[in-house]
Amino acid sequence: MAEIWMNLPNTNQMSRDDLEREVRSLRARIYKRQPAALLAVPPDGVKMLRETLCVAQMLIGQADARSLSGRRAEHSERLGLLIAECDVHRPLGPDGKHGERHTETCGCEDK
């Protein structure tokens, strides 16, 4: 899975359509052996879920490798996939802002 993650483009530079296409392709490569699961989004929305996943990914990156039984990269990659999934539902622009990039599932009330 590391080779898949290392070859991902910078999602902040992608259009919404390109990002959705990339995530579909990534899902096909990763989940070809197992179907994707539907997960409920916490009440505070995709934005906060993404933020929490990013914090967890950063902390795993800073953790002592021995404390994670040598699986730091694997955990970080898995979180990265979940972050990319959040970006499909609530896309961000090059400036890191959501702005007017609304989707059916972004959670914005003003769309």
N, CA, C and O of each residue as an XYZ file, in Angstrom:
444
protein
N       0.819     -1.185      0.000
C       0.000      0.000      0.000
C       0.865      1.252      0.000
O       0.412      2.297     -0.466
N       2.078      1.187      0.498
C       2.948      2.356      0.549
C       3.186      2.932     -0.837
O       3.224      4.151     -0.999
N       3.349      2.073     -1.842
C       3.595      2.585     -3.197
C       2.387      3.345     -3.739
O       2.554      4.282     -4.520
N       1.200      2.969     -3.348
C      -0.003      3.703     -3.773
C      -0.010      5.076     -3.115
O      -0.233      6.083     -3.786
N       0.231      5.124     -1.811
C       0.180      6.379     -1.080
C       1.265      7.349     -1.534
O       1.005      8.546     -1.656
N       2.455      6.862     -1.782
C       3.571      7.726     -2.168
C       3.355      8.366     -3.537
O       3.957      9.401     -3.823
N       2.522      7.788     -4.384
C       2.309      8.307     -5.723
C       1.065      9.181     -5.853
O       0.673      9.534     -6.965
N       0.447      9.530     -4.740
C      -0.740     10.383     -4.803
C      -0.336     11.809     -5.128
O       0.684     12.293     -4.636
N      -1.130     12.493     -5.956
C      -0.842     13.899     -6.250
C      -1.225     14.772     -5.061
O      -1.897     14.320     -4.134
N      -0.791     16.018     -5.103
C      -1.154     16.986     -4.077
C      -2.621     17.339     -4.272
O      -2.974     18.013     -5.240
N      -3.476     16.889     -3.365
C      -4.916     17.078     -3.543
C      -5.342     18.532     -3.418
O      -6.412     18.893     -3.909
N      -4.545     19.377     -2.781
C      -4.897     20.794     -2.677
C      -4.851     21.492     -4.034
O      -5.448     22.556     -4.195
N      -4.156     20.913     -5.009
C      -4.021     21.517     -6.326
C      -5.016     20.949     -7.335
O      -4.976     21.319     -8.509
N      -5.906     20.058     -6.901
C      -6.803     19.362     -7.823
C      -8.190     19.988     -7.845
O      -8.659     20.535     -6.847
N      -8.835     19.898     -9.005
C     -10.236     20.307     -9.084
C     -11.075     19.251     -8.381
O     -10.600     18.148     -8.112
N     -12.317     19.593     -8.086
C     -13.207     18.644     -7.416
C     -13.388     17.384     -8.251
O     -13.345     16.274     -7.719
N     -13.590     17.549     -9.560
C     -13.780     16.381    -10.435
C     -12.536     15.503    -10.465
O     -12.635     14.277    -10.412
N     -11.355     16.135    -10.552
C     -10.113     15.359    -10.560
C      -9.915     14.632     -9.235
O      -9.463     13.487     -9.211
N     -10.256     15.299     -8.132
C     -10.115     14.678     -6.819
C     -11.045     13.477     -6.692
O     -10.634     12.418     -6.219
N     -12.300     13.640     -7.111
C     -13.243     12.517     -7.042
C     -12.770     11.358     -7.907
O     -12.882     10.199     -7.507
N     -12.246     11.658     -9.086
C     -11.731     10.617     -9.976
C     -10.535      9.893     -9.335
O     -10.425      8.669     -9.413
N      -9.654     10.658     -8.709
C      -8.476     10.078     -8.059
C      -8.880      9.183     -6.892
O      -8.317      8.103     -6.715
N      -9.849      9.625     -6.097
C     -10.294      8.817     -4.952
C     -10.973      7.544     -5.441
O     -10.768      6.478     -4.860
N     -11.778      7.635     -6.499
C     -12.408      6.412     -7.041
C     -11.341      5.434     -7.511
O     -11.450      4.231     -7.271
N     -10.315      5.941     -8.175
C      -9.227      5.081     -8.643
C      -8.487      4.464     -7.453
O      -8.154      3.279     -7.463
N      -8.240      5.273     -6.448
C      -7.547      4.794     -5.253
C      -8.368      3.732     -4.542
O      -7.834      2.709     -4.114
N      -9.674      3.975     -4.418
C     -10.549      2.972     -3.797
C     -10.477      1.655     -4.552
O     -10.398      0.586     -3.946
N     -10.505      1.737     -5.868
C     -10.468      0.519     -6.685
C      -9.183     -0.255     -6.439
O      -9.200     -1.484     -6.375
N      -8.066      0.457     -6.300
C      -6.779     -0.219     -6.079
C      -6.660     -0.790     -4.669
O      -6.066     -1.851     -4.479
N      -7.213     -0.104     -3.693
C      -7.047     -0.533     -2.306
C      -8.103     -1.536     -1.880
O      -7.798     -2.531     -1.221
N      -9.337     -1.273     -2.256
C     -10.438     -2.092     -1.771
C     -10.845     -3.182     -2.748
O     -11.953     -3.712     -2.657
N      -9.973     -3.520     -3.670
C     -10.353     -4.527     -4.663
C     -10.650     -5.880     -4.021
O     -11.362     -6.700     -4.601
N     -10.111     -6.113     -2.838
C     -10.364     -7.374     -2.143
C     -11.507     -7.274     -1.157
O     -12.008     -8.295     -0.688
N     -11.921     -6.084     -0.840
C     -12.918     -5.915      0.210
C     -13.762     -4.673     -0.110
O     -13.201     -3.636     -0.464
N     -15.080     -4.751      0.004
C     -15.918     -3.585     -0.290
C     -15.716     -2.482      0.744
O     -15.370     -2.751      1.894
N     -15.936     -1.246      0.325
C     -15.830     -0.117      1.239
C     -16.999     -0.142      2.224
O     -18.099     -0.584      1.890
N     -16.749      0.329      3.418
C     -17.782      0.377      4.451
C     -18.401      1.767      4.492
O     -17.729      2.761      4.217
N     -19.663      1.831      4.831
C     -20.320      3.109      5.062
C     -20.136      3.454      6.530
O     -20.431      2.644      7.409
N     -19.647      4.659      6.789
C     -19.421      5.085      8.165
C     -20.225      6.346      8.450
O     -20.369      7.205      7.579
N     -20.736      6.457      9.642
C     -21.462      7.658     10.041
C     -20.470      8.775     10.359
O     -19.433      8.540     10.979
N     -20.797      9.981      9.932
C     -19.968     11.145     10.227
C     -20.389     11.693     11.584
O     -21.584     11.801     11.860
N     -19.424     12.042     12.437
C     -19.774     12.601     13.751
C     -20.653     13.844     13.600
O     -20.640     14.489     12.552
N     -21.416     14.179     14.644
C     -22.354     15.299     14.560
C     -21.719     16.629     14.177
O     -22.388     17.474     13.582
N     -20.433     16.839     14.505
C     -19.826     18.122     14.165
C     -19.279     18.168     12.745
O     -18.653     19.157     12.364
N     -19.500     17.127     11.958
C     -19.284     17.186     10.522
C     -17.944     16.732      9.984
O     -17.020     16.380     10.717
N     -17.889     16.759      8.658
C     -16.718     16.292      7.913
C     -15.502     17.161      8.213
O     -14.382     16.657      8.300
N     -15.719     18.463      8.370
C     -14.597     19.374      8.651
C     -13.850     18.947      9.913
O     -12.624     18.828      9.903
N     -14.584     18.719     10.990
C     -13.941     18.355     12.250
C     -13.389     16.931     12.211
O     -12.365     16.649     12.834
N     -14.049     16.041     11.493
C     -13.530     14.690     11.334
C     -12.174     14.742     10.627
O     -11.222     14.089     11.053
N     -12.093     15.523      9.545
C     -10.834     15.659      8.809
C      -9.747     16.241      9.709
O      -8.608     15.775      9.702
N     -10.109     17.262     10.483
C      -9.146     17.881     11.389
C      -8.615     16.870     12.401
O      -7.412     16.818     12.658
N      -9.498     16.078     12.966
C      -9.104     15.059     13.944
C      -8.191     14.015     13.312
O      -7.198     13.606     13.914
N      -8.527     13.585     12.102
C      -7.690     12.602     11.407
C      -6.306     13.173     11.111
O      -5.307     12.463     11.224
N      -6.242     14.456     10.731
C      -4.947     15.092     10.452
C      -4.091     15.181     11.713
O      -2.883     14.949     11.666
N      -4.716     15.517     12.834
C      -3.983     15.584     14.102
C      -3.457     14.196     14.471
O      -2.307     14.050     14.884
N      -4.308     13.182     14.320
C      -3.883     11.812     14.630
C      -2.732     11.388     13.728
O      -1.782     10.757     14.191
N      -2.807     11.731     12.436
C      -1.743     11.365     11.496
C      -0.428     12.045     11.889
O       0.633     11.421     11.842
N      -0.497     13.323     12.275
C       0.702     14.044     12.685
C       1.308     13.432     13.949
O       2.525     13.272     14.046
N       0.460     13.093     14.909
C       0.961     12.511     16.151
C       1.577     11.137     15.921
O       2.580     10.790     16.546
N       0.984     10.364     15.036
C       1.571      9.059     14.705
C       2.937      9.261     14.056
O       3.878      8.517     14.333
N       3.041     10.266     13.193
C       4.324     10.557     12.549
C       5.404     10.952     13.536
O       6.585     10.692     13.306
N       5.010     11.576     14.629
C       5.967     12.007     15.648
C       6.223     10.946     16.712
O       7.153     11.077     17.508
N       5.413      9.910     16.731
C       5.524      8.883     17.779
C       6.794      8.057     17.616
O       7.340      7.923     16.520
N       7.235      7.520     18.715
C       8.365      6.609     18.719
C       7.965      5.356     17.945
O       6.955      4.728     18.263
N       8.733      4.996     16.951
C       8.407      3.846     16.101
C       8.205      2.576     16.914
O       7.379      1.738     16.551
N       8.945      2.419     18.008
C       8.811      1.206     18.827
C       7.440      1.127     19.489
O       6.921      0.035     19.723
N       6.849      2.299     19.795
C       5.552      2.274     20.481
C       4.430      1.829     19.555
O       3.344      1.481     20.017
N       4.683      1.839     18.258
C       3.667      1.413     17.290
C       4.045      0.100     16.616
O       3.525     -0.231     15.551
N       4.929     -0.625     17.226
C       5.368     -1.933     16.722
C       5.830     -1.864     15.270
O       5.599     -2.796     14.500
N       6.476     -0.774     14.897
C       6.994     -0.646     13.536
C       5.915     -0.431     12.479
O       6.183     -0.595     11.289
N       4.719     -0.071     12.886
C       3.613      0.071     11.931
C       3.189      1.534     11.742
O       2.070      1.816     11.316
N       4.094      2.448     12.063
C       3.786      3.871     11.979
C       3.347      4.271     10.570
O       2.332      4.950     10.417
N       4.083      3.869      9.550
C       3.754      4.233      8.165
C       2.400      3.664      7.753
O       1.613      4.336      7.086
N       2.140      2.444      8.146
C       0.861      1.809      7.812
C      -0.325      2.581      8.414
O      -1.327      2.822      7.741
N      -0.194      2.960      9.675
C      -1.267      3.709     10.333
C      -1.438      5.085      9.683
O      -2.560      5.543      9.466
N      -0.329      5.729      9.382
C      -0.371      7.047      8.757
C      -1.018      6.980      7.372
O      -1.801      7.857      7.008
N      -0.694      5.953      6.611
C      -1.292      5.767      5.286
C      -2.803      5.562      5.390
O      -3.570      6.130      4.613
N      -3.212      4.762      6.338
C      -4.639      4.491      6.522
C      -5.384      5.781      6.867
O      -6.470      6.032      6.343
N      -4.808      6.589      7.740
C      -5.417      7.872      8.073
C      -5.441      8.790      6.847
O      -6.402      9.532      6.641
N      -4.390      8.737      6.044
C      -4.343      9.539      4.823
C      -5.460      9.190      3.859
O      -6.012     10.070      3.198
N      -5.793      7.921      3.774
C      -6.902      7.494      2.915
C      -8.231      8.035      3.431
O      -9.085      8.450      2.648
N      -8.399      8.028      4.747
C      -9.622      8.574      5.328
C      -9.696     10.090      5.120
O     -10.775     10.635      4.883
N      -8.560     10.760      5.207
C      -8.512     12.203      4.954
C      -8.886     12.488      3.499
O      -9.641     13.421      3.224
N      -8.364     11.693      2.571
C      -8.709     11.864      1.157
C     -10.203     11.647      0.933
O     -10.815     12.327      0.110
N     -10.780     10.716      1.653
C     -12.229     10.472      1.551
C     -13.002     11.688      2.058
O     -14.011     12.069      1.465
N     -12.540     12.297      3.141
C     -13.174     13.526      3.636
C     -13.092     14.631      2.584
O     -14.034     15.406      2.421
N     -11.966     14.704      1.871
C     -11.776     15.737      0.854
C     -12.729     15.580     -0.325
O     -13.041     16.559     -1.002
N     -13.188     14.373     -0.574
C     -14.191     14.182     -1.630
C     -15.511     14.797     -1.188
O     -16.207     15.425     -1.987
N     -15.855     14.619      0.080
C     -17.126     15.120      0.591
C     -17.087     16.622      0.872
O     -18.087     17.320      0.708
N     -15.925     17.107      1.294
C     -15.782     18.530      1.610
C     -14.454     19.012      1.036
O     -13.468     19.139      1.762
N     -14.429     19.283     -0.288
C     -13.173     19.651     -0.954
C     -12.595     20.972     -0.456
O     -13.323     21.881     -0.057
N     -11.273     21.050     -0.490
C     -10.550     22.256     -0.113
C      -9.790     22.779     -1.334
O      -9.384     22.012     -2.207
N      -9.612     24.077     -1.374
C      -8.853     24.684     -2.463
C      -7.381     24.752     -2.132
O      -6.963     24.273     -1.078
N      -6.581     25.340     -3.015
C      -5.133     25.461     -2.794
C      -4.798     26.246     -1.527
O      -3.726     26.072     -0.947
N      -5.721     27.111     -1.101
C      -5.504     27.901      0.109
C      -5.929     27.160      1.380
O      -5.814     27.696      2.482
N      -6.424     25.918      1.222
C      -6.864     25.131      2.376
C      -8.260     25.481      2.850
O      -8.710     24.980      3.880
N      -8.953     26.338      2.105
C     -10.306     26.763      2.467
C     -11.335     26.011      1.638
O     -11.076     25.650      0.490
N     -12.499     25.777      2.223
C     -13.598     25.093      1.536
C     -14.308     26.051      0.577
O     -14.653     25.682     -0.545
N     -14.517     27.272      1.032
C     -15.125     28.299      0.191
C     -16.473     27.883     -0.373
O     -17.357     27.446      0.363
N     -16.621     28.020     -1.673
C     -17.872     27.707     -2.365
C     -17.837     26.332     -3.032
O     -18.631     26.079     -3.938
N     -16.958     25.456     -2.622
C     -16.810     24.122     -3.210
C     -17.791     23.139     -2.572
O     -17.376     22.116     -2.028
N     -19.062     23.438     -2.634
C     -20.069     22.641     -1.956
C     -20.371     21.336     -2.695
O     -20.321     21.268     -3.923
N     -20.678     20.324     -1.923
C     -21.136     19.037     -2.449
C     -22.416     18.666     -1.686
O     -22.818     19.358     -0.751
N     -23.028     17.592     -2.094
C     -24.228     17.126     -1.396
C     -23.923     16.699      0.039
O     -24.814     16.681      0.888
N     -22.669     16.357      0.306
C     -22.314     15.806      1.614
C     -21.313     16.656      2.387
O     -20.724     16.172      3.353
N     -21.102     17.918      1.987
C     -20.095     18.735      2.672
C     -20.544     19.191      4.053
O     -19.710     19.523      4.895
N     -21.844     19.210      4.295
C     -22.347     19.583      5.601
C     -22.611     21.069      5.770
O     -22.989     21.505      6.857
N     -22.422     21.851      4.725
C     -22.685     23.297      4.806
C     -24.184     23.559      4.745
O     -24.922     22.922      3.993
N     -24.603     24.513      5.557
C     -26.010     24.884      5.545
C     -26.298     25.954      4.507
O     -27.450     26.133      4.114
N     -25.274     26.669      4.054
C     -25.469     27.791      3.136
C     -25.198     27.456      1.674
O     -24.887     28.344      0.881
N     -25.314     26.168      1.311
C     -25.031     25.799     -0.089
C     -26.202     26.055     -0.996
O     -26.120     25.797     -2.197
